[in-house]
Amino acid sequence: MKTYQPKEKEITREWHLLDAKGQIVGRLATKISGLLMGKHKPNFSKHMDMGDYVVLLNAEKVEFSGRKEDKKLYRSHSGYPGGFKEITAKLLREKHPERIIRKAVFGMLPDNRQKKERLNRFKIIIGDNNPFKDKFLEK
């Protein structure tokens, strides 16, 4: 027997609509990263990009477990002397709530050439208004 390898033409991309209201960040990011990679498909192949599109609504209403809202720090460095920055999860939620879930999903995707393409298929919306609703009506 030979191992079946799916062809590029056989890959179909679906659209998944998720609501972040009341969801825990890490658990939601795990679900999203699996959908972006295509691990839920029976013909999943690790070296091919078989993932789907994911639209996340209410990104500002995602929750942290425990006291991570106040204690969790997001760190970055510009590369210049004195370019180190820290921001708490609470402040990041006020300024850029979509970055919380994007950073979580970014960390859960494998580090390879497909990471950027997979993240481009992840759409984060603040609030209930879904600009991609026409994609869900095609089914």
C-alpha positions in Angstrom: 0.0 0.0 0.0 1.1 3.5 -0.7 0.4 6.5 1.6 -2.3 8.8 0.2 -1.0 12.3 -0.6 -3.8 14.9 -1.2 -3.3 17.1 -4.3 -3.4 20.8 -4.2 -6.7 20.8 -6.3 -8.4 18.5 -3.7 -8.0 21.1 -0.8 -11.3 22.8 0.0 -11.3 25.7 2.4 -14.4 26.3 4.6 -15.3 29.2 6.7 -15.8 28.8 10.5 -17.5 31.4 12.7 -16.5 31.5 16.3 -17.7 33.8 19.2 -15.1 34.7 21.8 -17.7 35.9 24.4 -16.9 34.2 27.7 -14.2 31.9 26.2 -10.8 31.3 27.8 -7.9 32.6 25.7 -5.8 29.5 25.6 -8.6 27.1 24.9 -10.0 29.2 22.2 -6.5 29.7 20.6 -6.0 25.9 20.6 -9.3 25.4 18.7 -8.5 28.1 16.2 -5.0 26.9 15.5 -6.3 23.4 14.8 -8.8 24.8 12.3 -6.2 27.0 10.6 -3.9 24.0 10.2 -6.7 21.7 9.0 -6.2 19.0 11.7 -9.9 18.4 11.8 -9.9 17.0 8.2 -9.6 13.3 7.6 -7.0 13.8 4.8 -4.8 16.1 7.0 -1.2 16.1 5.9 1.3 17.9 8.1 3.5 19.3 5.3 0.6 20.8 3.3 -1.5 23.9 4.1 -5.0 22.4 4.3 -6.6 24.7 6.8 -9.8 26.7 6.7 -10.7 30.4 7.3 -11.7 31.4 10.8 -13.7 34.5 11.7 -13.7 35.4 15.4 -16.4 37.8 16.7 -16.3 39.7 20.0 -12.5 39.5 20.4 -12.7 42.1 23.3 -14.9 39.8 25.4 -12.4 36.9 25.7 -11.5 36.0 29.3 -8.4 34.9 31.2 -8.4 32.2 33.8 -7.1 33.0 37.3 -5.5 36.4 37.9 -3.8 36.5 34.5 -5.7 39.7 33.6 -3.5 41.6 36.0 -0.3 39.5 36.1 0.3 38.4 32.5 2.9 40.5 30.7 3.4 40.9 27.0 7.0 41.8 26.2 8.6 43.2 23.1 11.9 44.6 22.0 12.6 47.0 19.1 16.2 45.9 18.8 17.5 49.3 19.8 19.0 50.1 23.2 16.3 50.9 25.7 13.7 49.4 23.3 12.3 46.9 25.8 8.5 47.3 26.4 6.1 45.5 28.7 2.3 45.8 28.8 -0.2 43.9 31.0 -3.0 42.0 29.6 -5.5 44.5 31.0 -3.9 47.4 29.2 -3.5 45.5 26.0 -7.2 44.6 26.1 -8.1 48.3 26.4 -5.8 49.4 23.6 -5.7 46.5 21.1 -8.0 43.6 22.2 -7.5 41.7 19.0 -3.7 41.3 19.7 -4.4 39.1 22.7 -5.9 36.3 20.7 -3.6 36.8 17.7 -0.5 36.4 19.9 -1.9 33.3 21.5 -2.7 31.7 18.1 0.6 32.8 16.6 2.4 30.9 19.4 0.4 27.7 18.8 1.1 27.5 15.1 4.2 25.6 14.1 7.2 27.7 13.1 7.4 27.0 9.3 6.8 28.6 6.0 3.1 28.2 6.2 2.6 30.2 9.5 2.1 33.5 7.8 -0.4 32.2 5.3 -2.4 30.5 8.0 -2.5 33.7 10.1 -3.7 35.6 7.1 -6.8 33.3 7.0 -7.6 34.3 10.6 -10.0 37.3 10.8 -10.6 39.0 14.1 -13.6 41.3 14.5 -14.2 43.5 17.5 -17.9 43.5 18.2 -20.8 41.5 16.6 -20.7 43.0 13.1 -19.5 40.3 10.7 -18.2 41.7 7.4 -17.7 38.2 6.1 -21.3 37.0 6.5 -21.7 36.5 2.7 -19.0 33.7 2.9 -21.2 31.7 5.3 -24.3 32.0 3.1 -22.6 30.1 0.2 -22.9 26.7 1.9 
